[in-house]
Amino acid sequence: MIMIVEFHRTDEKHYAVIVPRQGLPSLEINPAPGFDLLMPHDMLHFLVEQELGLQNAIYGQIARGGTAGSFQNKPSESSNNRADSRLRRKDAKRGEKLLKKGIDQCAQSERATYVCWYDWLAHSDKPELQNKAKEMKETALSILGQISNTEKSAFNQKNLAKIRRRLDEASQQWSGLKVGESMSLKW
């Protein structure tokens, strides 16, 4: 199943994430946390989870009909309070089940997102981004020092290079958006 995730630049310091669903109300986070001119936090999660194959983390849960504990049904133009209420309850129940199953991968996603963000900034050719990476280094090394060898193996040079390329591509597109514009990624 292909899922499209839209990242909307809503103003100078905010963005929204919208997931259109066929036959169901779209899901959204608006405003979404962690706005960044180069790479918003939720887009970073999306790319890292996809590249590392974290199918039970945030976006994998959404692809299977969950809400990952943070997405909400976007109100529709033809809203029906009774039907919307029933759908919210059904989504919440499915979402809770998927969240429980995916809690470990969600935590792994948080760790991986931080490590990959650090790695991407550290490999930048821009001194201000390299300096930001230097500030993050201690935390990134602490994360790597506390995870299992299995989880750590995902951060091999081949995977990190592939993730950096994806982040570069997405960042270039994202940073070129004006307020009111959006970009879409396929899951």
N, C-alpha and C positions, 0 to 999 in steps of 0.2 A: 504494500500500500504506500503510495506517494503522499506525503504531507507537505504542504507549502506553509512556510512561516514568513510573515511579513514584519519587517522592522521599519517603523514609521518615525521620522524626525518630526516631533510635534511642536517644538519651539527651540530656542537657542540652547537650552540645558536639559531638555527632556525628550524621551522617546517612548513609544508604545510597541508592544509585541502583539500581533493579531494572528490567530490561526483559523483561517476559514475551514469549515467542516461541511461536507456535503450532507444535506438533509438535517443538519443540526445547527444551532446557533454557533457563531464563531466564538472562539475563546480569546481572551485578551488580558493583558496586564497594562494598565494605563493610569498613572505613569509607571514605567518599568524602572527598577533600581539600577544604579551604576551607570549613568550617562557618561560617555566619553567621546570626544571628538574623533578619536581613532578607531575605537572598538567598544561598543556598549557591552556591559557585563553579560546580558542574556545572549547576545550574538556569540560572544566568546564561548559560553557554555555550549551553545548549539554546535559550533564547529569542533570543539574539543571532544564532546560526546560522540559526534558522528565519526570523527577520525579514529577515536579509540574504541569504537564499537560498544559504547555503554548503552545498551538497548533498554535497560531498566531504570535509567536515570531520568532526568526531567523531560527531555524531548521524546524519548522512547515511550514514556508513560502517556504523553499527550497523543502520540501517534496511535496508541491503542485505546484511546477514548478517555483517558484520565485527565486530571487537571494539575498534577504534580504539586498539589497543595497550595498553589498560588495563582493559577489562571482562573478567570471567572467567565461565565457566559456573557457575551456582549449582547445588550438589549437590542432587539430587532425593531424595525419600523412597525411591524404588525404584531406587536407584543400582546400576548394573552396571559394575564396574570396567573390563571389556574394552570394552564399548560406549561408556562415558564417555571412555575413553582415545582411542578411534578418533574420536569426535566432537570432542574437544579438538584433535587433530591437524588434522582437517578445518577446524575453525573458525580455527585458527592460520594455516593456509595461505591461506584466503580473506582473513582479517584482514590478513596481511602484504601481500597484493596490493592490497587497498583502501587500506591505510595508505600504501603507496608512491605510489599514484595521488593520494592526498589530502594528502600532506605539506605542500604549499604552502598549501592551504586550512586545514589545522590551525594552521599558523603565523599565517595571517590571522585565524583565529578567536581566537587568544590576544590578538592586538593589538586586535581589535574589541571583545572582551570587556572589556579594560582601559579602552578609550576610552569605551565605553557605560556602564560602571560609574561612571567619573569623571563623565560627563555627567549621569547619573541623580542622583548624590549632589549635584552642583553645583546642580541645579534643585530640590533638596529645600527644604521650608519649615522644616526642623529645623536649628538652628544647629550641632549636633554633627556632622550629616552634611555640611553645607557646609564645616565645618572639615576633615573627613576628605578632602573633595574638594580643598581647598586644598593639602593634603599630597601629593596625587596629581597635581596640575596639571602640574608640570614634566615628569614622566614621560609623561603623556598628550600634552603638546605635543611632546615629543621623538619619540614614536611617530608622531604625525601629520606631523611634519617629515621623517620618513625613509621614508614609504611612497609608492607611486606615486600619481599623480593619479587613476588609475582606482579604486584602492582607497579613496583619500580621498573620492571622490565619493559613496560609500555613507553618509558621515557628514553628509549634508545635513540641514537643519532638519526637513524632513518625516519622514525616516526616524528621526532621533533622537527626535522627539516621539512617534512611534508606538512605538518601543522603550521609551521612558520609561513610556508607558501600560501596556504589557505587563508591565514590571518592577513597576510599582505594583500591578497586579492580582495578579500571582503572589506578590509580597511580602506583600500583605495576607493572602492565603490561607496562605502558608507560616508567617508569624509568629503565626498563630492556632492552629497545630498544637501539640498536647501530645505528650510523649514517647510513642511507640508508634503515633502516627497518621501518615498519609501523604496525599499529593496526587498526582494524575496529570495529565500533559500529553500531548496528541496531537501527533505529528509528521506 
